[in-house]
Amino acid sequence: MSGHSTYEPKTGIERWLDTRLPIVRLGWDSIVDYPTPKNLNYWWTFGGILAVCLGIQIVTGVVLAMHYVPHVDHAFASVERIMRDVNYGWLVRYMHANGASMFFIAVYSHMFRGLYYGSYKAPREVLWILGCIIYLLMMATAFMGYVLPWGQMSFHGAVVITNLFGALPIVGEAITTWLWGGFAVDNATLNRFFSLHFLLPFMIAGVVGLHIWALHVPGNNNPTGVNVQSKADTVPFHPYYTVKDGFAIVLFLILFATFLFYNPNALGHADNYIPANPLVTPAHIVPEWYFLPFYAILRAVPDKLGGVILMFGAIAVLFVLPWLDTSKVRSMRYRPTGKLYFMIFVVACLVLGYCGGQLPDNHVIPGLSTFILIDADLNSMVWLSRLATLYYFGYFLVILPLLGLTETPTAQPESISTPVLSHPAGMPAGAVAAPEKKG
Amino acid sequence: MADTVVGENPDPHAAGEDPNRRDFIHIAAGAAAVGAVGALAWPFIDQMNPSADTLALASVEFDLSKVALGQQVTIKWRGKPLFIRKRTEAEIAAAVADDSANMPDPEADEVRHKPGKAEWMILIGACTHLGCVPTFAGGDYGGWFCPCHGSHYDTSGRIRRGPAPLNLAVPTYEFLSDTTVKVG
């Protein structure tokens, strides 16, 4: 999309089209002859995997919408009808439900890769922010989709999440009433969630277009974080990365199929197979696994508004990350101290996810009661959540800003090719030493 | 005269015209466009607010003889659960005894029920934290306990411990007779 185009139309019809709508040129320059750093590892395949996930969700979602009825009296039954009576309905619905989880597995891998290799740093700030917007849209879409089957978890999840807005001073109540279209989560709410759940994936697709555009202006980051300096540092996207991405997609689909065909309800919650009952809340209400870290942050704060602010803040902080990290070195490969703090950050996220699925008063170490600190036993999930929440924000707001000024990075290679060509085993000969001259 | 005049505006539209008139047209046109978009945006925002039929939801009447002493019946009102609890003497006494205790949303028990009807506690059954339905007679204070995030309410429906900021709400209601109550 940027730089010199190498596309040469070979047939008359291609030349005719190229002067009217250069769409073949766009495709050629974006996914065939697009120069890509030659050292990308498998963490870079999640972009392609995510595109596949979005495609699967849109296709299966459009099919489900042909059979689903967005009404409080019929929604649950229509989903069961899809499962039992519609031809291959069970397959399409399980693809859609498990596809959402697969989508989040891929997006979290993609985001942690960006965090580790500094893909958010200049000149890729806009690319990163567009990614954050996609993630926000994904969360909104997933939340509203989970409400549609109108089971117990659907209903009470919707109640809890929409009530979050009630924490806002003055306007809170008006906003929740506006979101509900009534005085409680009811038919009006289900209807609008269905409408928006259908719309948002196409908005995601639009922002993905911008995301790829913003990627192709500066080009890919790479595991060394060192800028591409010459043609020797790159290979054409096709066939090198079409094949690598394709292989990763196949592996990912095997994981997908394992859930889909052998344990399709493993990532869901049994209570959502009970029709929604506004008069009884399930004893242990939890969101889907991919929201658990944020749910743990929400519950870690004893104050309603404070919890809501911190939960949204956990996502908002990602938007300003490019300006929080002061290190000039992109890749954590050359930041030994930074790497350590990053690994603890990953653990903190996993701990938050674990805490989000437990009752706040549960013991972390079973059977051991310590003492009540302020409002809860020190050996409780709520205190573990507070510790992990503190580290989550500390990593972005204290560690990354200060570490960049104080740490001593190790030597970065002069270029992407240097560490390969100056391998201690000695200079390889022939085609291996100069792959660009081969054939 | 063929001399070139330096410094004069070569724009023929500007020559001899008051530039303020053109500015005015630009600003007026822009303001009209913004106003029109704003006026059109409101219907699209307001359509999400409760519709006329939702607002017209009728009040409910309830036969109190269905509730035994020490028990609670939950009915649906305006899409939300409504608790109708017949409190025992011990529960009333416990609530009154705590009137001056330290709590997040201090309120005396007597203002939370109708005069002379201390046994009837009628409340909206939505936790003031995030709207879950608290369970009957649970928690540390014998009133209600919210399973979602652990809010404890006493037998007057007052928040005593946990993240909820306010007491369980008391709806508008009146006794039509000794055995019938009208809510809403």
Interface residues (C-beta under 8 A of the other chain):
Chain A: H156 V159 V160 T162 N163 L164 G166 T177 W178 L179 W180 G181 G182 F183 A184 V185 D186 A188 R192 P278 L279 V280 T281 P282 A283 H284 I285 R299 V301 P302 D303 K304 G307 L359 P360 D361 D375
Chain B: I45 M48 N49 P50 S51 T54 L57 T74 K76 R78 G79 K80 P81 G125 A126 H129 L130 G131 C132 V133 T135 C146 P147 C148 H149 G150 R161 P163 A164 P165
